[in-house]
Amino acid sequence: MSRRYDQSTTTFSPEGRLHQVEYAIEAINNAGTCVGLQSSEGIVLAAEKRTVSKLLAPSKTSEKTYTVDDHISCLVAGLTADANILIHQARLASQRYMYNYQEIMPVEQAVKSVCNYKQAYTQFGGLRPFGVAFVFAGWDEHYGFQLYQSDPSGNYSGWKATVIGQNNQAGKSILKTDYVENSSIDINLKLSVKVLLKTLDSASPSPDRIELSVLRRGEDGKITHTMLSDPEVQFLIDEIQREIELERKQTEAASGDM
Amino acid sequence: MKLYELNNDLNLSTHAAASFTRGELAKALRKGPYQTNLLMAGYDANTGPSLYFIDYLASLAKVDFGAQGYAANFVLSVFDREWTPDMTEQQALEVIKKCIHELHTRFLISQPVFVIKVVDENGTRTVTL
């Protein structure tokens, strides 16, 4: 019955739902996992890359992590082509703000402007919604480091720690038990790798599948966003795998003593 | 400014407000200019008080003291002599008194009444000397 009301994005179903928007949100659930963790001195961003092949040319741009401005970065889950449009809009909004106010755009306003742009495609034009969800990370002088999540409907929410994309429920349950507020960037780097290792759909984690980066604020007040190098990522993967192995042995030994 | 506050649950900083205003003047400059000069004063919790001089050609300058109109010709020299970086509000009001006296003595046009405002962490208020 709902089939009749799901063709046009801009039509409500009799139950009051926008099916096209819901389908768009579904599309994200098959996308590469993205993790964002707020730490005491910055934000850790981690993402699983989908297209891995020996034949892929090493590119300067990434498929998951993007810079919106010096003080705002984001992770993408979903249709990369759609994401490029939205990121361009976000960059424009940030520069427009700087042009008008001669100050950096507060992070929430940047997120809001992207979300308002997305919302328009759920209400007019007859065009399909964007099949992208974002994890936005940024710093401003009003609220310090902030983490936001947004989906194709144009809704956004602020988080201390979040996971989107494939297996995000599994990721979120790990975060519920293991995430500690205000812990250091190093602890959160390890935690983000731990989450990704659990949500990864392949058995062989390697640096070319994982994009790790940190947004932090230096002594001079400048915000920097640095990607971790392959050796650094490999080091973390090894550490986490060792810890998981240790845990497994301990629980085996404990249950054996029964 | 109020719209910004309502939409974003945030106050615009003085610097941002001044930049925005100057931008509006600049946009109108080659269409239908605003024929108005401004002195914009504000107080921000993190940076304290600040004063901005904006003129009808959309110049913007952050200043320690300023004046618009004919008064500038008389009053800027008083400020140059009397202003110090660590002045208190009382001392500043004394200087204002001197400026008003200067204008009453030397300025051609009689302006008996001046409205004096103070901007600080509690907002804006009118004072009488």
Interface residues (C-beta under 8 A of the other chain):
Chain A: Y99 N100 Y101 Q102 E103 P106 E108 Q109 E141 H142
Chain B: N8 L10 L12 S13 H15 A16 S19 F20 G23 N46
